[in-house]
Protein backbone atom coordinates (compact mmCIF):
# COMPACT_ATOMS: atom_id res chain seq x y z
CA UNK A 1 0.00 0.00 0.00
CA UNK A 2 1.59 3.36 -1.05
CA UNK A 3 1.92 6.16 1.47
CA UNK A 4 1.64 9.93 0.84
CA UNK A 5 5.33 10.17 -0.05
CA UNK A 6 5.58 7.43 -2.67
CA UNK A 7 6.87 4.82 -0.24
CA UNK A 8 5.15 1.64 0.86
CA UNK A 9 3.44 1.13 4.20
CA UNK A 10 3.18 -2.33 5.68
CA UNK A 11 -0.62 -2.56 6.22
CA UNK A 12 -0.17 -4.79 9.26
CA UNK A 13 2.30 -2.55 11.12
CA UNK A 14 0.57 0.71 10.10
CA UNK A 15 -2.67 -0.38 11.67
CA UNK A 16 -1.19 -2.22 14.64
CA UNK A 17 -2.16 -1.13 18.15
CA UNK A 18 1.52 -0.48 18.94
CA UNK A 19 1.88 1.95 16.02
CA UNK A 20 -1.32 3.76 17.03
CA UNK A 21 -0.26 3.92 20.69
CA UNK A 22 3.19 5.23 19.70
CA UNK A 23 1.61 7.97 17.56
CA UNK A 24 -0.77 8.94 20.37
CA UNK A 25 1.99 9.10 22.97
CA UNK A 26 4.06 11.34 20.68
CA UNK A 27 1.21 13.40 19.27
CA UNK A 28 2.38 16.70 20.79
CA UNK A 29 6.00 16.23 19.69
CA UNK A 30 4.87 15.26 16.19
CA UNK A 31 2.69 18.38 16.00
CA UNK A 32 5.55 20.66 17.12
CA UNK A 33 7.97 19.01 14.69
CA UNK A 34 5.47 19.29 11.81
CA UNK A 35 5.00 23.00 12.60
CA UNK A 36 8.78 23.48 12.41
CA UNK A 37 8.93 21.32 9.28
CA UNK A 38 6.39 23.51 7.49
CA UNK A 39 8.12 26.73 8.57
CA UNK A 40 11.55 25.40 7.60
CA UNK A 41 10.32 24.24 4.19
CA UNK A 42 8.79 27.70 3.69
CA UNK A 43 12.17 29.22 4.59
CA UNK A 44 13.95 27.04 2.02
CA UNK A 45 11.46 28.16 -0.64
CA UNK A 46 11.81 31.82 0.35
CA UNK A 47 15.61 31.65 0.28
CA UNK A 48 15.55 29.92 -3.10
CA UNK A 49 13.35 32.72 -4.43
CA UNK A 50 15.66 35.39 -2.98
CA UNK A 51 18.56 33.55 -4.62
CA UNK A 52 16.94 33.72 -8.04
CA UNK A 53 16.00 37.40 -7.62
CA UNK A 54 19.45 38.54 -6.49
CA UNK A 55 21.78 40.34 -8.88
CA UNK A 56 24.87 39.73 -6.75
CA UNK A 57 26.80 36.51 -7.20
CA UNK A 58 28.05 36.61 -3.60
CA UNK A 59 24.53 37.11 -2.24
CA UNK A 60 23.19 34.34 -4.49
CA UNK A 61 25.86 31.99 -3.11
CA UNK A 62 24.91 32.86 0.49
CA UNK A 63 21.15 32.52 -0.06
CA UNK A 64 21.55 29.32 -2.08
CA UNK A 65 23.71 27.79 0.63
CA UNK A 66 21.13 28.73 3.26
CA UNK A 67 18.30 27.26 1.16
CA UNK A 68 20.26 24.00 0.87
CA UNK A 69 20.80 23.97 4.65
CA UNK A 70 17.08 24.49 5.26
CA UNK A 71 16.34 21.53 2.97
CA UNK A 72 18.73 19.41 5.06
CA UNK A 73 16.92 20.61 8.18
CA UNK A 74 13.63 19.54 6.59
CA UNK A 75 15.05 16.03 6.07
CA UNK A 76 16.15 15.86 9.71
CA UNK A 77 12.70 16.95 10.90
CA UNK A 78 11.01 14.41 8.62
CA UNK A 79 13.20 11.64 10.03
CA UNK A 80 12.40 12.69 13.60
CA UNK A 81 8.65 12.75 12.87
CA UNK A 82 8.74 9.31 11.26
CA UNK A 83 10.75 7.90 14.19
CA UNK A 84 7.94 9.07 16.50
CA UNK A 85 5.35 7.26 14.39
CA UNK A 86 4.07 10.39 12.65
CA UNK A 87 3.68 11.50 9.08
CA UNK A 88 5.65 14.53 7.88
CA UNK A 89 3.48 17.39 6.64
CA UNK A 90 5.51 20.10 4.93
CA UNK A 91 2.55 21.90 3.42
CA UNK A 92 3.04 25.65 3.25
CA UNK A 93 1.60 27.76 6.02
CA UNK A 94 -0.69 30.76 5.69
CA UNK A 95 2.01 32.83 7.41
CA UNK A 96 4.48 31.83 4.69
CA UNK A 97 2.06 33.00 2.00
CA UNK A 98 1.74 36.34 3.78
CA UNK A 99 5.53 36.62 4.13
CA UNK A 100 5.94 35.90 0.41
CA UNK A 101 3.44 38.68 -0.39
CA UNK A 102 5.38 41.11 1.82
CA UNK A 103 8.64 40.01 0.19
CA UNK A 104 7.15 40.58 -3.28
CA UNK A 105 5.88 44.03 -2.30
CA UNK A 106 9.19 45.03 -0.69
CA UNK A 107 11.15 43.85 -3.71
CA UNK A 108 8.79 45.68 -6.08
CA UNK A 109 9.12 48.90 -4.08
CA UNK A 110 12.82 48.75 -3.28
CA UNK A 111 13.94 46.59 -6.19
CA UNK A 112 17.41 46.17 -4.81
CA UNK A 113 19.67 43.82 -2.92
CA UNK A 114 18.81 45.51 0.39
CA UNK A 115 15.13 44.66 -0.13
CA UNK A 116 16.02 41.02 -0.73
CA UNK A 117 18.26 40.97 2.34
CA UNK A 118 15.41 42.47 4.40
CA UNK A 119 13.00 39.81 3.17
CA UNK A 120 15.47 37.02 3.92
CA UNK A 121 16.35 38.47 7.33
CA UNK A 122 12.72 38.94 8.35
CA UNK A 123 11.88 35.38 7.32
CA UNK A 124 14.87 33.89 9.11
CA UNK A 125 14.05 35.92 12.24
CA UNK A 126 10.50 34.53 12.21
CA UNK A 127 11.86 31.00 11.79
CA UNK A 128 14.34 31.55 14.63
CA UNK A 129 11.45 32.64 16.91
CA UNK A 130 9.51 29.47 16.02
CA UNK A 131 12.45 27.30 17.04
CA UNK A 132 12.90 29.29 20.26
CA UNK A 133 9.22 28.85 21.10
CA UNK A 134 9.47 25.10 20.46
CA UNK A 135 12.52 24.85 22.71
CA UNK A 136 10.60 26.61 25.49
CA UNK A 137 7.77 24.03 25.31
CA UNK A 138 7.83 22.09 28.59
CA UNK A 139 5.81 19.21 27.10
CA UNK A 140 8.48 18.10 24.62
CA UNK A 141 10.33 14.84 25.16
CA UNK A 142 14.07 15.20 25.73
CA UNK A 143 14.98 13.52 22.44
CA UNK A 144 12.68 15.82 20.45
CA UNK A 145 14.06 18.86 22.27
CA UNK A 146 17.61 17.77 21.39
CA UNK A 147 16.76 17.50 17.67
CA UNK A 148 15.25 20.98 17.78
CA UNK A 149 18.18 22.37 19.79
CA UNK A 150 20.73 21.12 17.25
CA UNK A 151 18.79 22.54 14.32
CA UNK A 152 18.24 25.84 16.12
CA UNK A 153 21.96 26.20 16.82
CA UNK A 154 22.72 25.99 13.08
CA UNK A 155 19.83 28.27 12.19
CA UNK A 156 20.82 30.89 14.75
CA UNK A 157 24.39 31.18 13.46
CA UNK A 158 23.28 31.38 9.83
CA UNK A 159 20.59 33.92 10.68
CA UNK A 160 23.32 36.21 12.00
CA UNK A 161 25.03 36.04 8.57
CA UNK A 162 21.82 37.24 6.89
CA UNK A 163 21.30 39.94 9.51
CA UNK A 164 24.88 41.18 9.05
CA UNK A 165 24.34 41.37 5.28
CA UNK A 166 21.14 43.35 5.81
CA UNK A 167 22.89 45.84 8.11
CA UNK A 168 25.77 46.21 5.65
CA UNK A 169 23.45 46.89 2.73
CA UNK A 170 21.39 49.33 4.81
CA UNK A 171 24.55 51.21 5.77
CA UNK A 172 25.68 51.39 2.16
CA UNK A 173 22.26 52.65 1.04
CA UNK A 174 22.24 55.27 3.83
CA UNK A 175 25.74 56.43 2.94
CA UNK A 176 24.75 56.79 -0.72
CA UNK A 177 21.67 58.84 0.15
CA UNK A 178 21.80 62.56 -0.69
CA UNK A 179 20.32 63.14 2.77
CA UNK A 180 23.34 61.54 4.46
CA UNK A 181 25.57 64.24 5.96
CA UNK A 182 29.04 64.41 4.48
N, C-alpha and C positions, 0 to 999 in steps of 0.2 A: 504494500500500500504506500503510495507516494505521500511525502509530507509537503508543507508549504514551500520548502526550499529546494525541491527537486531530489531530495534524498528518499530513503525508504524507511518506514517505521515498521518495526515488528509488531503486528496487531495484538499479539499476546502480551508483550511487555508494556505496550502503550496503554492498554486498558487494565493492566494488573492493579490490584489494590495497593501494592507497594509503590508503584509509580504515582498513583493518585495521592496517596498519603504524603509522599515526598514533595510533590508539587504544592499541596496544601500547607505543609509545614514551612515551606520556603516562599510562600506567596508574596509576602511583603518584600523580601529581598529581590525576588524576580521582578516585582513591580518597579522598585527603585532602579535596578539595573536596566530594565527596559526603558525607563525614562531617560537615563543617562545615554543609553544606546541611541535613542531617537535624537537627542540633542547633539551627540557626538557625530552622528551621520549627517545631520543638518550642517554642522560646522565644517565637515569635510567638503560638502557640496558648496557651501559659501566660499570657502578658501579656494576651491577649484575655479569658481566663477571669478573671484578676485584675480586669480592667476591669469585667466584668459583675458581679463580687461586691462591688465597692467601693461604699461608701455616700457617699463624698466626691466631689463634682464635680471638684475640683481633682486628686485622685488619679486619677480615671477619665480625665481629659484627659491626664495624664502617661502612664499605662499604655497608653492607646489610641494615643497618638503613638509610643510605643516599639514597640508591636505593628506599627504601620504601617511603621516604619523596618525592623523585622526582615523584614517581607514584601518590602521593597525590596532588602534584603540577599540574600534568597532568590533574587530575580530576577537579581541580579548574579552570584551563584554558579552559577545555572543557565546563564547566558550563557557564563560561563567554562568550564564543563564541556562544553558543546556545542562551543565553539570548539576544544577539545582533542580532539574526536571522541568524547566520551563521552555517556552518557545520564544526565540528572539523576535521582536517586533520593532523594526527600524523605520516604520512609517514616519513621514515628516510631521512635525508638530505645527499647530496653528501659529505659535510664537515664531517659528522659523519662517513661515510664509510672511508674517508681518515684518520680520527683520529683513527679509529679502526685498520687500517693498520699500523699506526705509533705505536700504543700500542702493537700490535702483534710483530712488529720488535724489539721494545725496550725490551719487555719481553723475546724474543728469545735471544737477545744479552746479557742482564743483568741477566735475569732469577732469579731475587730475589725480595724481598719485596720492595726494594727501586724503582725498575723499575715499579712495580705496583702503588706505591704511586705517582711516577712522572706522569704516565699515567692518574691517577685519578685527580691529581692536575691540570695538563694541561687542561683536559676536563672541570673541574669545573671552571677554570679561563676563558675559552672561553665562557662558559655558563653565567658566571657573567658579562662578557663584553656585551653579547647580551641583557641581562636585563638592563644594564646601558644605552645602546644605545636606547632601547625602551623607557626608562624613559625620555631620552633627546628629544624625538620626540614631537615637539610642536603641532602636529596635533591630538594627542590623546585626547579623551574625558576624563574628570576628573574621571569618574567612572572606566574607563579602566585603567587609570594611577594608581588609588588606588589599583586595583587588582594586577597590576604588582609590585607596590611598596611593598605591603605586602609579595609577593612571593620572591622578591629580598632581602628583609630584612632577611628572613629565609635562603635563599641560601648563602648570604654573610657571615653570621655567620658560617654556616656549611663548607663553602669553607675554612675558616681559620683553621678549625680542620684538614682538609686534607693537607693544606699547612704546618701546624705545624708538622704533621706526616712525610711529605716529608723531611723537614729540619732535623728532628731528625734522620731519617734513613740515610740521606746524611752524617750527622756528625758522626754517628756510623761507616759508611763505610769508611770515611776519616780517622778516628782514628785507624781503623783496618788495614789500608794500610801500607805496608812496607816503603812507601815513606814519611809517616807522621813522623815529627821529634819527638823524645822522650825527 
